[in-house]
């Protein structure tokens, strides 16, 4: 068993990591940190893990946490991660970072959307952790930047089409809706049950921080600058993302051409599922799994392509993808611990 640790285990991505590691045939959790719950057993805080993860939460510093692990998952907010990652790497452990701190390749772009970056020298070393596109780079990496949840849904749908020249890189629009767990576990007025239940609304309409991450990767796929209009929405669900993406097809491109492109791009990929004609993705069909469902329809009036992608924001959108990256970095089977089917109904 390969020892791994988690920096920041008290949030939703942290507990999802622990759930996945507890079922993993090749990973052993040696330490998990939380200042809030220091000294308390993980299973007392998260009863679902009772009998499987009974470690106490620790407040050990990042270097100490890394000393007994070959890889550390950093499941902490942006800025907190960048302060910890250099010490973890110096201790000899690899890192899968679930924050946004190492996703953007350009430090000025990061600072425009987030905050000053304290270790920009690591940006060139970080590998963007979407294995379906960067598998070989992830295998060789010491630091992997786990993609954002919304971003993963949009990129999986669009990148193969842009690479193949099937859609215009101009005028792209993505409307995405996420379950409440995507906003984190902290107590916030707008996330109270009475505010979210039987409600559906857009937010961050002037600009969501996942936008530059999407544009970075879409521009690389298109070989030209891409500007995307992105609007996120909050769903009254625990978990799940459904993205609807609008794109202008180039001459001669129809629904079947899109399906064929996806099936070629994702041939042999265990987690990406292009659906047959007439089927549409649903969040419940990917809940708790590392899968992404894709579908396409063409609007007969406008001629626009409608692309649909569904994933679980905590699994393929965060912790499942992090384990997928860790498997590659540690020389394990990429699918290890990740082949659970969705929980339905």
Backbone as numpy.savetxt, mean C-alpha at the origin, in Angstrom:
# Nx Ny Nz CAx CAy CAz Cx Cy Cz
13.25 -19.95 11.02 12.41 -18.76 11.02 13.28 -17.51 11.02
12.90 -16.53 10.25 13.66 -15.28 10.14 13.08 -14.25 11.10
13.92 -13.68 11.98 13.41 -12.71 12.95 13.13 -11.35 12.32
11.96 -10.81 12.61 11.58 -9.48 12.14 10.98 -8.71 13.32
10.99 -7.38 13.20 10.44 -6.52 14.25 9.56 -5.46 13.61
8.71 -4.86 14.44 7.82 -3.79 13.98 8.04 -2.56 14.83
8.37 -1.46 14.18 8.43 -0.16 14.85 7.08 0.52 14.67
6.31 0.62 15.74 4.99 1.22 15.65 3.91 0.19 15.42
3.58 -0.57 16.46 2.64 -1.67 16.29 1.25 -1.43 16.81
0.94 -0.20 17.21 -0.36 0.04 17.85 -1.44 0.54 16.90
-1.09 0.79 15.64 -2.06 1.26 14.66 -2.63 0.11 13.85
-3.50 0.46 12.91 -4.14 -0.58 12.10 -3.15 -1.31 11.19
-2.20 -0.59 10.60 -1.21 -1.30 9.77 -0.31 -2.17 10.64
-0.04 -1.72 11.86 0.79 -2.52 12.77 0.11 -3.81 13.16
-1.16 -3.76 13.55 -1.85 -4.98 13.95 -2.08 -5.89 12.75
-2.27 -5.32 11.56 -2.39 -6.15 10.36 -1.07 -6.85 10.06
0.04 -6.17 10.25 1.34 -6.82 10.11 1.46 -7.99 11.08
1.07 -7.78 12.34 1.18 -8.86 13.32 0.29 -10.03 12.95
-0.91 -9.76 12.45 -1.80 -10.84 12.01 -1.16 -11.67 10.91
-0.56 -10.99 9.94 0.04 -11.70 8.81 1.30 -12.45 9.22
2.12 -11.84 10.07 3.34 -12.50 10.52 3.01 -13.72 11.37
1.94 -13.63 12.18 1.54 -14.77 13.02 1.18 -15.99 12.19
0.71 -15.78 10.96 0.32 -16.89 10.08 1.42 -17.25 9.09
2.56 -16.56 9.15 3.61 -16.72 8.15 4.49 -17.92 8.47
4.79 -18.75 7.47 5.59 -19.95 7.73 7.09 -19.69 7.90
7.54 -18.46 7.56 8.98 -18.23 7.59 9.44 -17.05 8.41
8.52 -16.30 9.01 8.87 -15.12 9.79 8.51 -15.30 11.26
9.36 -14.75 12.12 9.11 -14.77 13.56 9.20 -13.35 14.09
8.16 -12.89 14.75 8.15 -11.54 15.32 8.91 -11.55 16.63
10.00 -10.78 16.69 10.84 -10.76 17.89 10.59 -9.56 18.78
10.07 -8.47 18.21 9.81 -7.27 19.00 8.83 -6.38 18.26
8.02 -5.67 19.03 7.08 -4.69 18.46 7.01 -3.52 19.42
7.10 -2.32 18.88 7.18 -1.14 19.74 5.89 -0.35 19.77
5.66 0.29 20.91 4.57 1.26 21.08 4.83 2.01 22.37
4.97 3.31 22.28 5.13 4.10 23.50 3.83 4.10 24.31
2.71 4.14 23.61 1.42 4.21 24.29 1.14 2.98 25.14
1.52 1.79 24.63 1.19 0.54 25.31 2.43 -0.17 25.86
3.49 0.56 26.11 4.73 -0.04 26.60 4.47 -0.95 27.80
5.02 -2.17 27.72 4.91 -3.12 28.82 3.67 -3.98 28.78
2.66 -3.59 28.03 1.44 -4.39 27.94 1.59 -5.47 26.87
0.99 -6.62 27.12 1.02 -7.67 26.12 0.22 -7.25 24.89
0.77 -7.59 23.72 0.07 -7.30 22.47 -1.34 -7.87 22.50
-1.48 -9.09 23.01 -2.78 -9.77 22.99 -3.78 -9.16 23.96
-3.32 -8.35 24.92 -4.25 -7.63 25.79 -4.81 -6.40 25.09
-4.01 -5.83 24.19 -4.45 -4.65 23.43 -5.27 -5.08 22.22
-4.83 -6.14 21.56 -5.52 -6.67 20.38 -5.91 -8.12 20.67
-7.12 -8.30 21.18 -7.55 -9.62 21.61 -7.58 -10.66 20.51
-7.70 -10.23 19.27 -7.72 -11.18 18.15 -6.41 -11.94 18.01
-5.34 -11.41 18.60 -4.02 -12.04 18.48 -3.69 -12.92 19.69
-4.63 -13.09 20.61 -4.39 -13.88 21.82 -3.94 -15.29 21.47
-2.86 -15.72 22.12 -2.32 -17.04 21.86 -1.41 -17.12 20.66
-1.34 -16.05 19.87 -0.49 -16.04 18.68 0.61 -14.98 18.78
0.28 -13.83 19.35 1.28 -12.77 19.55 1.13 -12.29 20.99
1.94 -12.85 21.88 1.85 -12.51 23.30 3.07 -11.74 23.80
3.84 -11.18 22.87 4.96 -10.33 23.25 4.46 -9.08 23.96
5.27 -8.51 24.84 4.93 -7.19 25.38 5.37 -6.10 24.41
4.60 -5.04 24.32 5.05 -3.87 23.57 6.28 -3.28 24.27
7.24 -2.83 23.47 8.44 -2.22 24.00 8.56 -0.78 23.51
9.30 0.02 24.24 9.60 1.38 23.77 11.06 1.49 23.37
11.68 0.35 23.05 13.10 0.33 22.69 13.37 1.27 21.52
14.56 1.85 21.50 14.93 2.73 20.40 15.11 1.90 19.14
15.09 2.54 17.96 15.13 1.80 16.70 16.34 0.87 16.56
17.52 1.31 17.00 18.71 0.48 16.88 18.59 -0.78 17.72
18.08 -0.65 18.93 17.89 -1.82 19.80 16.85 -2.76 19.22
15.78 -2.20 18.70 14.74 -3.00 18.07 15.31 -3.81 16.91
16.21 -3.18 16.15 16.79 -3.81 14.97 17.85 -4.85 15.30
18.42 -4.77 16.51 19.55 -5.63 16.85 19.20 -7.11 16.78
17.96 -7.45 17.09 17.57 -8.85 17.06 16.77 -9.25 15.85
16.81 -8.44 14.80 15.98 -8.70 13.62 16.79 -8.56 12.34
16.40 -9.31 11.33 17.01 -9.13 10.01 16.28 -8.07 9.20
15.03 -7.81 9.57 14.25 -6.80 8.86 13.29 -6.14 9.85
13.12 -4.84 9.69 12.19 -4.08 10.53 11.14 -3.43 9.64
9.88 -3.61 10.00 8.79 -2.88 9.38 8.58 -1.59 10.17
8.66 -0.45 9.51 8.39 0.82 10.20 6.96 1.25 9.86
6.08 1.09 10.84 4.66 1.40 10.66 4.30 2.62 11.50
5.02 3.69 11.26 4.87 4.94 12.00 4.59 6.07 11.02
4.13 7.23 11.50 3.81 8.33 10.59 5.04 8.88 9.88
4.78 9.65 8.79 5.88 10.31 8.11 6.60 11.23 9.09
7.85 11.46 8.85 8.80 12.19 9.70 9.29 11.32 10.85
8.41 10.58 11.50 8.87 9.64 12.53 9.71 8.55 11.90
9.30 8.07 10.73 10.04 7.01 10.05 11.43 7.49 9.64
11.51 8.67 9.03 12.82 9.13 8.55 13.81 9.33 9.69
13.30 9.61 10.89 14.18 9.77 12.05 14.72 8.44 12.54
14.01 7.34 12.26 14.39 6.03 12.77 15.17 5.18 11.78
14.88 5.32 10.49 15.43 4.41 9.49 16.95 4.41 9.44
17.65 5.55 9.51 19.12 5.48 9.46 19.72 4.61 10.55
19.19 4.66 11.76 19.71 3.85 12.86 19.44 2.36 12.63
18.29 2.04 12.05 17.97 0.64 11.78 18.91 0.08 10.73
19.13 0.84 9.67 20.06 0.39 8.62 21.47 0.25 9.17
21.89 1.19 10.01 23.23 1.14 10.59 23.40 -0.08 11.49
22.31 -0.56 12.07 22.36 -1.75 12.92 22.42 -3.04 12.11
22.31 -2.92 10.78 22.44 -4.08 9.91 21.15 -4.72 9.47
20.01 -4.15 9.85 18.72 -4.71 9.44 18.22 -4.04 8.17
17.42 -4.75 7.42 16.73 -4.18 6.27 15.44 -3.52 6.76
14.86 -2.67 5.90 13.68 -1.91 6.30 12.63 -1.95 5.20
11.38 -2.21 5.60 10.22 -1.92 4.77 9.47 -0.80 5.48
9.44 0.37 4.86 8.84 1.54 5.49 7.44 1.76 4.95
6.45 1.76 5.84 5.06 1.93 5.43 4.63 3.39 5.43
5.51 4.31 5.81 5.18 5.73 5.75 5.45 6.27 4.35
5.25 7.56 4.18 5.50 8.20 2.88 6.92 8.73 2.74
7.77 8.53 3.75 9.03 9.26 3.82 10.02 8.94 2.70
9.92 7.77 2.09 10.91 7.40 1.06 10.26 7.03 -0.27
8.99 7.37 -0.44 8.29 7.04 -1.69 8.61 8.00 -2.82
8.78 9.26 -2.52 9.01 10.27 -3.55 10.50 10.41 -3.82
10.85 10.34 -5.10 12.27 10.34 -5.48 12.89 11.73 -5.40
12.06 12.75 -5.47 12.55 14.14 -5.49 12.30 14.78 -4.14
13.37 15.24 -3.49 13.22 15.79 -2.14 12.37 17.05 -2.13
12.46 17.86 -3.19 11.67 19.08 -3.24 10.17 18.76 -3.30
9.82 17.71 -4.03 8.41 17.31 -4.10 7.93 16.83 -2.74
8.77 16.05 -2.06 8.40 15.60 -0.71 8.16 16.80 0.20
9.06 17.74 0.16 8.96 18.89 1.06 7.77 19.79 0.71
7.38 19.80 -0.57 6.20 20.57 -0.97 4.93 19.98 -0.38
4.84 18.65 -0.32 3.61 17.99 0.09 3.62 17.56 1.56
4.79 17.41 2.15 4.88 16.89 3.51 5.60 17.85 4.44
6.92 17.74 4.53 7.70 18.51 5.50 9.16 18.44 5.09
10.05 19.18 5.73 11.48 19.04 5.44 11.94 17.60 5.66
12.83 17.13 4.78 13.34 15.76 4.86 14.70 15.77 5.54
14.84 14.94 6.59 16.07 14.96 7.38 17.14 14.00 6.88
16.80 13.09 5.98 17.84 12.20 5.42 17.60 12.00 3.92
17.70 13.07 3.15 17.45 12.97 1.71 18.45 12.06 1.00
19.61 11.83 1.63 20.61 10.95 1.01 20.10 9.52 0.85
19.06 9.14 1.61 18.53 7.79 1.50 17.49 7.64 0.39
17.04 8.75 -0.18 16.01 8.66 -1.22 16.52 7.90 -2.44
17.78 8.08 -2.78 18.34 7.38 -3.93 18.50 5.88 -3.67
18.63 5.51 -2.39 18.80 4.10 -2.05 17.46 3.37 -1.95
16.41 4.10 -1.66 15.10 3.48 -1.44 14.52 2.96 -2.75
13.95 1.77 -2.70 13.28 1.16 -3.85 11.77 1.26 -3.63
11.07 1.70 -4.66 9.61 1.80 -4.57 9.03 0.39 -4.58
8.29 0.07 -3.52 7.92 -1.31 -3.27 6.62 -1.80 -3.85
6.44 -1.66 -5.16 5.32 -2.31 -5.84 5.91 -3.48 -6.62
5.91 -4.68 -6.02 6.67 -5.81 -6.58 6.30 -6.15 -8.01
5.05 -5.95 -8.39 4.64 -6.29 -9.75 5.38 -5.47 -10.79
5.94 -4.33 -10.40 6.68 -3.47 -11.32 8.18 -3.41 -11.02
8.57 -3.66 -9.77 9.97 -3.46 -9.36 10.52 -4.67 -8.61
10.13 -5.85 -9.03 10.47 -7.07 -8.28 11.98 -7.25 -8.09
12.75 -7.15 -9.15 14.19 -7.40 -9.03 14.87 -6.35 -8.15
14.44 -5.11 -8.26 15.01 -4.05 -7.42 14.68 -4.29 -5.95
13.46 -4.75 -5.67 13.07 -5.03 -4.28 13.93 -6.15 -3.71
14.19 -7.18 -4.50 15.00 -8.30 -4.02 16.37 -7.85 -3.54
16.94 -6.85 -4.19 18.30 -6.40 -3.86 18.33 -5.25 -2.86
17.18 -4.78 -2.43 17.12 -3.55 -1.64 17.39 -3.78 -0.16
17.92 -2.74 0.48 18.01 -2.68 1.95 16.88 -1.83 2.52
16.37 -0.90 1.72 15.29 -0.02 2.15 14.21 0.01 1.06
13.01 -0.40 1.42 11.89 -0.40 0.48 10.81 0.55 1.00
10.34 1.42 0.11 9.25 2.34 0.42 7.94 1.69 0.00
7.16 1.27 0.96 5.88 0.63 0.67 4.91 1.66 0.09
4.26 1.39 -1.04 3.38 2.38 -1.67 2.15 2.71 -0.83
1.52 3.84 -1.15 0.27 4.21 -0.52 -0.87 3.32 -1.00
-1.94 3.27 -0.22 -3.06 2.38 -0.53 -3.83 2.84 -1.76
-4.22 4.12 -1.80 -4.88 4.64 -2.99 -3.97 4.47 -4.21
-2.70 4.76 -4.00 -1.74 4.73 -5.11 -1.68 3.35 -5.74
-1.62 2.33 -4.91 -1.53 0.97 -5.43 -2.71 0.66 -6.34
-3.91 1.04 -5.92 -5.09 0.73 -6.73 -5.04 1.43 -8.09
-4.58 2.66 -8.11 -4.53 3.42 -9.36 -3.40 2.93 -10.27
-2.23 2.66 -9.69 -1.09 2.24 -10.51 -1.32 0.87 -11.13
-1.87 -0.06 -10.37 -2.08 -1.40 -10.92 -2.99 -1.34 -12.14
-3.96 -0.44 -12.12 -4.86 -0.31 -13.27 -4.21 0.40 -14.45
-3.46 1.48 -14.18 -3.02 2.37 -15.26 -1.63 2.07 -15.83
-0.70 1.64 -15.00 0.69 1.54 -15.47 0.84 0.64 -16.70
0.26 -0.57 -16.73 0.43 -1.39 -17.94 -0.13 -0.72 -19.19
-1.22 0.02 -19.05 -1.85 0.67 -20.21 -1.00 1.83 -20.71
-0.39 2.57 -19.81 0.51 3.66 -20.22 1.78 3.10 -20.85
2.32 2.05 -20.27 3.53 1.44 -20.84 3.28 0.91 -22.25
2.08 0.39 -22.47 1.74 -0.19 -23.78 1.23 0.86 -24.76
1.06 2.09 -24.32 0.57 3.14 -25.20 -0.89 2.99 -25.59
-1.70 2.44 -24.70 -3.12 2.23 -25.01 -4.00 3.40 -24.60
-3.53 4.23 -23.67 -4.34 5.36 -23.21 -3.49 6.63 -23.24
-4.18 7.75 -23.35 -3.50 9.04 -23.33 -3.02 9.34 -21.91
-1.81 9.90 -21.78 -1.35 10.31 -20.44 -1.98 11.62 -19.98
-2.77 12.23 -20.83 -3.42 13.49 -20.49 -4.87 13.25 -20.05
-5.34 14.10 -19.15 -6.74 14.07 -18.75 -7.14 12.90 -17.88
-6.19 12.28 -17.20 -6.51 11.14 -16.33 -7.23 11.62 -15.07
-8.26 10.89 -14.67 -9.04 11.21 -13.48 -9.20 9.94 -12.66
-9.01 10.05 -11.34 -9.23 8.92 -10.44 -10.10 9.36 -9.27
-11.20 8.67 -9.09 -12.06 8.85 -7.92 -11.94 7.58 -7.08
-11.46 7.72 -5.86 -11.22 6.56 -5.01 -11.96 6.69 -3.69
-12.49 5.58 -3.20 -13.21 5.57 -1.93 -12.60 4.52 -1.02
-12.32 4.93 0.23 -11.63 4.05 1.18 -12.43 3.87 2.44
-12.26 2.71 3.07 -12.79 2.49 4.40 -12.08 3.33 5.44
-12.68 3.43 6.62 -12.22 4.35 7.65 -10.85 3.98 8.20
-10.47 2.72 8.16 -9.16 2.33 8.69 -8.02 2.99 7.94
-8.28 3.44 6.71 -7.25 4.14 5.95 -6.84 5.46 6.57
-7.68 5.99 7.47 -7.37 7.26 8.14 -6.63 7.06 9.45
-6.32 5.80 9.80 -5.56 5.54 11.01 -6.44 5.25 12.21
-5.78 4.93 13.33 -6.48 4.48 14.54 -6.63 5.59 15.58
-6.05 6.74 15.32 -6.14 7.83 16.28 -7.55 8.35 16.42
-7.85 8.88 17.61 -9.18 9.44 17.88 -9.34 10.77 17.17
-10.30 10.84 16.24 -10.56 12.06 15.48 -12.07 12.26 15.38
-12.51 13.50 15.54 -13.94 13.80 15.52 -14.60 13.32 14.25
-13.97 13.57 13.10 -14.61 13.23 11.83 -14.67 11.73 11.57
-14.01 10.93 12.42 -14.02 9.48 12.24 -14.86 8.77 13.29
-15.54 9.53 14.15 -16.44 8.91 15.11 -17.57 8.17 14.39
-18.10 7.14 15.05 -19.16 6.33 14.44 -20.33 7.20 13.96
-20.73 8.14 14.80 -21.87 8.99 14.44 -21.61 9.90 13.26
-20.33 10.15 12.95 -19.98 10.99 11.80 -19.86 10.17 10.52
-19.42 8.91 10.66 -19.11 8.08 9.49 -20.28 7.18 9.09
-20.98 6.64 10.07 -22.05 5.68 9.78 -23.13 6.31 8.90
-23.55 5.58 7.88 -24.56 6.04 6.92 -24.18 7.37 6.28
-22.90 7.54 6.04 -22.41 8.79 5.45 -21.38 8.45 4.38
-21.23 9.33 3.41 -20.26 9.14 2.33 -19.87 10.52 1.84
-18.57 10.82 1.84 -18.16 12.17 1.48 -16.76 12.19 0.88
-16.51 13.22 0.10 -15.17 13.48 -0.42 -14.37 14.25 0.62
-13.05 14.20 0.49 -12.19 14.97 1.38 -10.89 15.28 0.64
-10.09 16.18 1.21 -8.81 16.58 0.61 -8.95 16.90 -0.87
-10.03 17.62 -1.21 -10.33 17.86 -2.62 -9.36 18.85 -3.26
-8.67 19.64 -2.46 -7.70 20.60 -3.02 -6.36 19.95 -3.30
-6.19 18.71 -2.87 -4.93 18.02 -3.13 -4.60 17.03 -2.04
-4.61 15.75 -2.38 -4.27 14.68 -1.44 -2.80 14.32 -1.60
-2.15 13.96 -0.50 -0.71 13.70 -0.53 -0.31 12.49 -1.37
-1.25 11.64 -1.71 -0.93 10.52 -2.60 -0.80 10.96 -4.06
-1.26 12.17 -4.37 -1.25 12.63 -5.76 0.16 12.66 -6.36
1.16 13.28 -5.72 2.49 13.30 -6.35 3.11 11.92 -6.49
2.76 11.01 -5.59 3.26 9.64 -5.69 2.69 8.96 -6.93
1.39 9.14 -7.16 0.78 8.59 -8.37 1.41 9.20 -9.61
1.54 10.53 -9.62 2.08 11.20 -10.80 3.52 10.79 -11.07
4.30 10.58 -10.04 5.68 10.14 -10.21 5.74 8.82 -10.98
4.97 7.83 -10.53 5.03 6.51 -11.13 4.32 6.46 -12.48
3.24 7.21 -12.64 2.56 7.26 -13.93 3.42 7.95 -14.98
4.16 8.97 -14.59 5.06 9.66 -15.52 6.18 8.73 -15.98
6.71 7.93 -15.06 7.73 6.95 -15.44 7.16 5.93 -16.42
5.92 5.51 -16.19 5.30 4.53 -17.09 5.03 5.11 -18.46
4.62 6.38 -18.50 4.27 7.02 -19.77 5.48 7.55 -20.51
6.59 7.75 -19.80 7.77 8.34 -20.41 7.60 9.82 -20.68
6.66 10.45 -19.98 6.37 11.88 -20.14 5.63 12.33 -18.89
5.68 13.63 -18.58 4.98 14.11 -17.39 3.48 13.83 -17.45
2.94 13.36 -16.34 1.51 13.06 -16.22 0.94 13.89 -15.08
-0.22 14.50 -15.34 -0.97 15.18 -14.29 -2.29 14.44 -14.11
-2.58 14.10 -12.88 -3.76 13.31 -12.55 -4.70 14.12 -11.68
-5.99 14.11 -11.98 -7.00 14.69 -11.10 -7.49 13.58 -10.18
-7.20 13.72 -8.89 -7.50 12.66 -7.92 -8.39 13.19 -6.81
-9.48 12.48 -6.54 -10.38 12.85 -5.44 -10.64 11.64 -4.56
-10.23 11.69 -3.29 -10.52 10.59 -2.37 -11.86 10.79 -1.67
-12.48 9.68 -1.27 -13.75 9.69 -0.56 -13.67 8.73 0.63
-14.45 9.03 1.65 -14.50 8.19 2.85 -15.77 7.35 2.84
-15.57 6.02 2.88 -16.68 5.07 2.90 -17.00 4.66 4.34
-18.26 4.37 4.64 -18.61 3.86 5.97 -18.33 2.37 6.09
-17.08 1.98 5.80 -16.61 0.60 5.90 -15.39 0.55 6.81
-15.10 -0.62 7.37 -13.87 -0.78 8.14 -12.65 -0.72 7.22
-12.73 -1.45 6.11 -11.55 -1.59 5.25 -11.99 -1.85 3.82
-11.14 -1.44 2.89 -11.43 -1.64 1.47 -11.29 -0.35 0.69
-10.84 -0.47 -0.56 -10.76 0.66 -1.49 -11.36 0.23 -2.82
-12.16 1.11 -3.39 -12.61 0.96 -4.78 -12.25 2.23 -5.52
-11.44 2.09 -6.56 -11.05 3.23 -7.39 -11.70 3.11 -8.75
-12.24 4.24 -9.22 -12.76 4.35 -10.58 -11.91 5.37 -11.31
-11.30 4.96 -12.41 -10.33 5.77 -13.12 -10.83 6.00 -14.54
-10.73 7.23 -15.01 -11.21 7.60 -16.34 -10.01 7.94 -17.21
-9.96 7.34 -18.41 -8.83 7.55 -19.31 -9.33 7.58 -20.75
-8.64 8.37 -21.57 -8.96 8.47 -23.00 -8.21 7.38 -23.76
-8.91 6.42 -24.37 -8.20 5.40 -25.13 -7.64 5.98 -26.42
-6.52 5.45 -26.85 -5.99 5.84 -28.15 -6.71 5.06 -29.24
-6.51 5.46 -30.47 -7.28 4.93 -31.59 -7.24 3.40 -31.62
-8.42 2.81 -31.75 -8.52 1.36 -31.90 -8.52 0.57 -30.61
-8.41 1.24 -29.48 -8.36 0.54 -28.19 -9.77 0.36 -27.65
-10.13 -0.90 -27.39 -11.44 -1.19 -26.82 -11.27 -1.93 -25.50
-12.40 -2.36 -24.92 -12.34 -3.05 -23.63 -11.45 -4.29 -23.69
-11.60 -5.06 -24.74 -10.84 -6.30 -24.82 -9.35 -6.04 -24.91
-8.96 -4.96 -25.59 -7.54 -4.62 -25.66 -6.98 -4.32 -24.27
-7.79 -3.67 -23.44 -7.35 -3.38 -22.07 -7.22 -4.68 -21.28
-8.22 -5.55 -21.37 -8.14 -6.82 -20.65 -6.93 -7.63 -21.10
-6.70 -7.66 -22.41 -5.55 -8.41 -22.93 -4.24 -7.82 -22.41
-4.17 -6.51 -22.35 -2.96 -5.85 -21.84 -2.72 -6.23 -20.38
-3.77 -6.15 -19.57 -3.63 -6.53 -18.16 -3.22 -7.99 -18.02
-3.84 -8.85 -18.79 -3.54 -10.28 -18.65 -2.12 -10.61 -19.08
-1.62 -9.87 -20.06 -0.22 -10.05 -20.46 0.71 -9.51 -19.38
0.42 -8.30 -18.90 1.28 -7.67 -17.90 1.31 -8.45 -16.60
0.18 -9.06 -16.24 0.07 -9.73 -14.95 0.02 -11.25 -15.06
0.46 -11.77 -16.20 0.53 -13.22 -16.37 1.45 -13.81 -15.30
0.96 -14.75 -14.55 1.76 -15.36 -13.50 1.80 -14.60 -12.20
1.20 -13.42 -12.17 1.17 -12.64 -10.92 0.10 -13.23 -9.99
0.46 -13.56 -8.76 -0.49 -14.26 -7.89 -1.58 -13.38 -7.29
-1.37 -12.05 -7.30 -2.27 -11.20 -6.54 -3.11 -10.24 -7.38
-2.89 -10.19 -8.69 -3.63 -9.26 -9.55 -4.61 -10.06 -10.39
-5.89 -9.71 -10.31 -6.94 -10.48 -10.96 -7.76 -9.62 -11.92
-7.40 -9.57 -13.21 -8.29 -8.93 -14.19 -9.56 -9.78 -14.36
-10.70 -9.17 -14.22 -11.97 -9.91 -14.28 -12.48 -10.02 -15.71
-13.29 -11.04 -15.94 -13.89 -11.24 -17.25 -14.94 -10.16 -17.54
-15.26 -10.03 -18.82 -16.28 -9.06 -19.25 -17.58 -9.29 -18.48
-18.18 -8.20 -18.04 -19.44 -8.28 -17.32 -19.31 -8.35 -15.81
-18.09 -8.57 -15.31 -17.85 -8.62 -13.87 -17.20 -7.33 -13.40
-17.54 -6.91 -12.19 -16.98 -5.69 -11.63 -16.38 -5.97 -10.25
-15.32 -5.26 -9.87 -14.70 -5.48 -8.57 -15.62 -5.07 -7.42
-15.38 -5.66 -6.26 -16.12 -5.32 -5.05 -15.19 -5.41 -3.86
-15.31 -4.49 -2.94 -14.40 -4.49 -1.78 -14.54 -5.76 -0.95
-15.73 -6.30 -0.84 -15.93 -7.50 -0.02 -15.23 -8.71 -0.62
-14.98 -8.70 -1.92 -14.35 -9.85 -2.56 -12.83 -9.85 -2.40
-12.27 -8.79 -1.83 -10.83 -8.75 -1.57 -10.53 -8.52 -0.08
-11.54 -8.42 0.75 -11.37 -8.10 2.16 -10.47 -9.11 2.87
-9.40 -8.63 3.49 -8.49 -9.49 4.22 -7.50 -10.24 3.34
-7.53 -10.01 2.03 -6.63 -10.70 1.11 -5.62 -9.72 0.53
-4.61 -10.27 -0.14 -3.59 -9.44 -0.79 -3.89 -9.26 -2.27
-5.12 -9.48 -2.67 -5.48 -9.43 -4.08 -5.99 -8.06 -4.51
-5.85 -7.82 -5.81 -6.46 -6.66 -6.46 -7.35 -7.18 -7.58
-8.58 -6.72 -7.63 -9.47 -7.03 -8.75 -9.51 -5.85 -9.70
-9.46 -6.14 -11.00 -9.50 -5.11 -12.04 -10.64 -5.38 -13.01
-11.24 -4.32 -13.52 -12.24 -4.44 -14.58 -12.24 -3.18 -15.42
-12.84 -3.28 -16.60 -12.88 -2.16 -17.54 -14.24 -2.11 -18.22
-14.69 -0.90 -18.49 -15.88 -0.67 -19.31 -15.62 0.58 -20.13
-16.25 0.67 -21.29 -16.10 1.87 -22.11 -17.45 2.58 -22.17
-17.42 3.89 -21.99 -18.64 4.68 -22.05 -19.00 4.90 -23.52
-20.13 4.38 -23.98 -20.44 4.47 -25.41 -20.72 5.90 -25.88
-21.03 6.80 -24.96 -21.34 8.18 -25.35 -20.08 9.05 -25.39
-19.27 8.97 -24.35 -18.08 9.82 -24.29 -16.86 9.16 -24.91
-16.89 7.83 -25.00 -15.74 7.10 -25.50 -14.65 6.89 -24.47
-14.85 7.38 -23.25 -13.84 7.22 -22.21 -13.82 5.79 -21.67
-12.62 5.34 -21.31 -12.49 4.09 -20.59 -12.75 4.33 -19.11
-13.50 3.43 -18.50 -13.66 3.42 -17.05 -12.93 2.19 -16.52
-11.93 2.43 -15.70 -11.14 1.36 -15.11 -11.51 1.24 -13.63
-11.66 0.01 -13.16 -12.07 -0.22 -11.78 -11.03 -1.09 -11.08
-10.69 -0.73 -9.85 -9.74 -1.52 -9.06 -10.22 -1.58 -7.62
-10.25 -2.78 -7.06 -10.62 -2.97 -5.66 -9.50 -3.70 -4.94
-9.19 -3.23 -3.73 -8.22 -3.90 -2.87 -8.56 -3.62 -1.42
-7.93 -4.36 -0.52 -8.05 -4.10 0.91 -6.95 -3.11 1.28
-7.34 -1.95 1.79 -6.35 -0.91 2.07 -5.34 -1.31 3.14
-5.68 -2.26 4.01 -4.75 -2.70 5.04 -3.87 -3.86 4.59
-4.27 -4.56 3.54 -3.50 -5.73 3.11 -2.68 -5.36 1.88
-3.20 -5.53 0.68 -2.41 -5.13 -0.49 -2.12 -3.63 -0.49
-2.97 -2.85 0.17 -2.73 -1.41 0.25 -1.74 -1.00 1.31
-1.27 -1.94 2.14 -0.34 -1.57 3.21 0.44 -2.79 3.69
-0.07 -3.47 4.73 0.73 -4.48 5.42 0.95 -5.75 4.60
-0.03 -6.16 3.81 0.18 -7.33 2.96 1.26 -7.08 1.93
1.22 -5.92 1.32 2.26 -5.56 0.36 3.62 -5.44 1.05
3.62 -4.97 2.30 4.88 -4.90 3.06 5.46 -6.29 3.28
4.62 -7.25 3.61 5.09 -8.63 3.78 5.54 -9.20 2.44
4.83 -8.89 1.38 5.24 -9.32 0.04 6.64 -8.80 -0.28
6.89 -7.53 0.03 8.23 -6.97 -0.17 9.26 -7.64 0.72
8.91 -7.87 1.99 9.84 -8.51 2.91 10.21 -9.91 2.43
9.22 -10.65 1.93 9.50 -11.98 1.39 10.58 -11.93 0.32
10.46 -10.98 -0.59 11.44 -10.84 -1.67 12.80 -10.44 -1.12
12.83 -9.51 -0.19 14.09 -9.02 0.37 14.83 -10.10 1.17
14.08 -11.04 1.73 14.67 -12.07 2.59 14.85 -13.40 1.87
14.57 -13.44 0.57 14.78 -14.66 -0.20 13.72 -15.72 0.01
12.56 -15.34 0.50 11.46 -16.28 0.71 10.54 -16.30 -0.51
9.65 -17.27 -0.55 8.64 -17.28 -1.60 7.80 -16.01 -1.49
7.58 -15.34 -2.60 6.88 -14.05 -2.57 5.48 -14.17 -1.98
4.86 -15.31 -2.16 3.48 -15.50 -1.71 3.38 -16.01 -0.27
4.51 -16.26 0.38 4.49 -16.88 1.71 3.65 -16.05 2.68
2.70 -16.70 3.32 1.86 -16.04 4.31 0.80 -15.13 3.74
0.62 -15.13 2.42 -0.26 -14.14 1.80 -1.35 -14.74 0.91
-1.52 -16.04 0.98 -2.47 -16.68 0.07 -3.85 -16.90 0.68
-4.13 -16.26 1.80 -5.46 -16.34 2.40 -6.50 -15.76 1.43
-7.64 -16.42 1.36 -8.74 -15.91 0.54 -9.47 -14.80 1.28
-10.21 -14.01 0.54 -10.99 -12.94 1.15 -12.04 -13.51 2.09
-12.38 -12.73 3.12 -13.42 -13.11 4.07 -14.76 -12.64 3.53
-15.66 -13.56 3.25 -16.96 -13.20 2.70 -18.03 -14.11 3.26
-19.25 -13.65 3.55 -19.72 -12.28 3.29 -19.17 -11.30 4.32
